[in-house]
Amino acid sequence: MKVISSVVMLAVLGLSASAAQAAQPTPGLTGCAAKRSAIENQLQYARAHNNSGEIRGLEKALQENTEHCTDAGLKEEREQKVREAEAEVQEREADLKQAQAKGDTSKIAKREKKLAESKAELEDAKAELTK
């Protein structure tokens, strides 16, 4: 029974890895071209797996990207996400300081966890700036 479960788990992980790889843009591309490339790769994957609902959604996304995406607009969107993430980190830091001042250990742990999540989101947003 364990062998079957292991085989099923490996198959699921393999499919997940393939789907994640399909979402990656062609190396060397940035901005709208990278975004378009990632959508095209996902579209190829969806077509290979005959996923009609996903195909329709990705075709619409590709059309929207082609018609409306500009590198300047995309850069501004990404910079806005960084600003929002920075504000979130500042808010979480203030919440943590407040909990520390009160000495509430359970709230301190919760606030530390939320702060760590916000910092991770900020790092993700910063990483998107170079894509």
C-alpha positions as MATLAB code, in Angstrom:
seq = 'MKVISSVVMLAVLGLSASAAQAAQPTPGLTGCAAKRSAIENQLQYARAHNNSGEIRGLEKALQENTEHCTDAGLKEEREQKVREAEAEVQEREADLKQAQAKGDTSKIAKREKKLAESKAELEDAKAELTK';
ca = [
       0.000    0.000    0.000;
       2.840    2.390    0.848;
       4.463    1.710   -2.518;
       1.287    2.666   -4.374;
       0.927    5.831   -2.293;
       4.539    6.736   -2.988;
       4.110    6.186   -6.719;
       0.947    8.298   -6.782;
       2.683   11.054   -4.802;
       5.659   11.063   -7.168;
       3.334   11.260  -10.172;
       1.465   14.210   -8.659;
       4.715   15.989   -7.817;
       5.999   15.348  -11.329;
       2.879   16.891  -12.862;
       3.107   19.843  -10.489;
       6.729   20.416  -11.461;
       5.815   20.253  -15.151;
       3.032   22.791  -14.652;
       5.345   25.085  -12.698;
       7.977   24.816  -15.391;
       5.369   25.691  -18.029;
       4.683   28.946  -16.188;
       8.300   30.080  -16.584;
       9.140   32.593  -19.318;
      11.869   31.978  -21.849;
      15.211   32.884  -20.209;
      16.580   36.309  -21.062;
      13.217   37.992  -21.584;
      11.953   40.769  -19.336;
       8.837   42.874  -18.976;
       5.861   42.235  -21.226;
       7.844   39.862  -23.438;
       8.593   37.642  -20.421;
       4.982   37.770  -19.302;
       3.791   36.897  -22.826;
       6.321   34.052  -23.009;
       5.112   32.617  -19.684;
       1.496   32.735  -20.891;
       2.450   31.071  -24.188;
       4.304   28.312  -22.303;
       1.287   27.721  -20.069;
      -0.931   27.669  -23.151;
       1.241   24.993  -24.776;
       1.009   22.919  -21.596;
      -2.780   23.342  -21.426;
      -3.151   22.345  -25.080;
      -0.928   19.302  -24.573;
      -3.205   18.224  -21.735;
      -6.428   19.180  -23.553;
      -7.576   21.532  -20.779;
     -10.178   23.582  -22.670;
     -11.155   25.864  -19.780;
      -7.568   26.802  -19.103;
      -6.899   27.246  -22.823;
      -9.727   29.809  -23.115;
      -8.489   31.733  -20.087;
      -4.897   31.757  -21.270;
      -5.877   32.826  -24.792;
      -7.762   35.760  -23.273;
      -4.772   36.599  -21.063;
      -2.463   36.455  -24.079;
      -4.758   38.754  -26.059;
      -4.931   41.220  -23.146;
      -1.155   41.114  -22.798;
      -0.645   41.726  -26.503;
      -3.139   44.604  -26.623;
      -2.487   46.386  -23.343;
       0.848   45.464  -21.785;
       3.603   48.052  -21.919;
       6.943   47.682  -20.197;
       6.505   51.076  -18.525;
       3.036   50.185  -17.266;
       4.198   46.793  -16.027;
       7.157   48.392  -14.248;
       4.836   50.889  -12.549;
       2.510   48.063  -11.434;
       5.428   46.156   -9.965;
       6.821   49.244   -8.236;
       3.374   49.874   -6.747;
       3.315   46.321   -5.386;
       6.706   46.932   -3.757;
       5.440   50.158   -2.157;
       2.342   48.361   -0.858;
       4.445   45.494    0.493;
       6.800   47.964    2.226;
       3.822   49.673    3.868;
       2.530   46.276    4.987;
       5.908   45.424    6.544;
       5.949   48.747    8.405;
       2.432   48.109    9.685;
       3.361   44.598   10.835;
       6.485   45.926   12.573;
       4.360   48.468   14.449;
       1.893   45.724   15.440;
       4.768   43.595   16.722;
       6.229   46.465   18.767;
       2.825   47.086   20.281;
       2.442   43.417   21.241;
       5.966   43.411   22.677;
       5.193   46.504   24.736;
       2.165   44.735   26.221;
       4.193   41.573   26.821;
       1.533   39.315   25.293;
       3.572   36.272   24.219;
       0.841   34.673   22.089;
       0.251   37.915   20.191;
       3.999   38.426   19.820;
       4.342   35.025   18.135;
       1.401   35.753   15.817;
       2.771   39.183   14.934;
       6.244   37.758   14.262;
       4.740   35.188   11.906;
       2.719   37.828   10.050;
       5.786   40.065    9.818;
       7.824   37.215    8.334;
       5.078   36.563    5.765;
       4.954   40.259    4.852;
       8.733   40.385    4.463;
       8.588   37.349    2.161;
       5.904   39.070    0.067;
       8.099   42.170   -0.112;
      11.050   40.107   -1.337;
       8.823   38.459   -3.956;
       7.608   41.882   -5.108;
      11.197   43.140   -5.344;
      12.199   40.054   -7.338;
       9.400   40.788   -9.829;
      10.983   44.177  -10.592;
      13.780   42.489  -12.520;
      11.535   40.175  -14.534;
];
